[in-house]
């Protein structure tokens, strides 16, 4: 073996966020940049020599190049075996599935999720631990500390591995196995859902669906599951070929970036069901015939109907939601007599609850839903869950949601994103809000009176760890809320997210337009935070 130790110097910007390290492709292409971060991962993990890792990504630009580099570095660092998705493709939930199925030491996921791809787009590297979930803060902190003092990295000089042929290869003394990543994931789905009932629904001739993979990672999975295993008509999956630049689109399954699907579901002769997933396959958007389901409502509906699905028919241990997610699921949990946990944003916070069997289902307002079957959110799982419920009940998406509102009331909910805001200005906006906590309490704005204003802090009920400054909350006496957060998933400037929620028990008002129903809260949010003054923006970039 020709092992090389390459001298290097630290980069100061390699601190992993909630979803690993995300930067532009040109940043990752800087000499030693990727290598430094990968070596920092290896240096931070005790006992990794001889272990098995999982490796793959969402197929975006630089994915294949990065995989070849990581394999050669793994071989030089004494890793025993690496399982790699065929073609370098592995969705994030499938990676979690494989880590858990084969009980590997962990895995490296190459993705920037819903961020754009291409030569000038974004790239990302995330480490997942042995439970299949994102590395907790103590692990990411250790990686960052290593990145700040790295002086050298190890790499094997060798020919590239053929990523497209399933089989086992040797790279130095390390074994590399190229696997069909869809098979183990499909086996897991078969253990959870009544796929025969879904197949009958999709082949009945009375029900049509469309799955938009946005030229991202779920294309091969969706084609094999829906058009293969479930016999849905060819063409059910659109934009199903993963492309390095996602076809020039933005692989984010929301009403703005999945415009093609939205127009189809709200157009003439629309299908009965529509769904989309994101770049790495962990998010989902659910649409009915001329009907949009908010992610908050989706989590609540799945929780209320979980008993209809084979994998969850014996009941739920509990449910968890991120703090900015609407309280719709809280009401379901109360009726079911199960615990409902409110966590910070970031899937890693659900991991302890799932491992401790305190929660079975969990979800975030950012189009992420999942369960204890893996330790990541899972877009295709959520879509199959919806289809299973529709198959059992015979109801439409709209009927199911409106009946849910009649039982539990409706949480009008929306998120306004101000993208690529100057980071210093966004930070100043948040600091200004924090300075107002005391004077805001008791203030009245029209029909709304502020009951509390705080910065959300979370104490993990399993390990006692504390996460502070997780989002500014302004709560009103009628239960309405406004939440402000700076997102950690972008790579340019800052994204200011404003979450708005108002509970309406009166069924006669459930048909009101969401933005109209939240109109007063939207204006209050702009005024209190002085959004235009700090950001120069009159309107959000994206409304979901």
Secondary structure by P-SEA (a helix, b strand, c coil): cbbbbbbbbbbccccccccccccccccccccaaaaaaaaaaaaaccccccbbbbbccccccaaaaaaaaaaaaaaaacccbbbbcccccccaaaaaaaaaaacccccccccccccccccccccbbbbbccccccccaaaaaaaaaaaacccbbbbbbccccccccbbbbbcccbbbbbcaaaaaaaaaaaaccaaaaaaaaaacccbbbbbbcccccaaaaaaacccccccccccccccccccccccccccccccccaaaaaaaaaccccccccccccccccccccccccccccaaaaaaaaaacccccccccccccbbbbcccccaaaaaaaaaacbbbbbbccccccaaaaaaaccccccccccccccccccccccaaaaaaaaaaaaaaacccaaaaaaaaaaaccccccbbbbbccccaaaaaaaaaaaaaacccccccccccccccccccbbbbcccccccccccbbbbbcccccbbbbbbbccccccbbbbbbbbbbbcccccccccccccaaaaaaaaaaaaccccccccccccccc
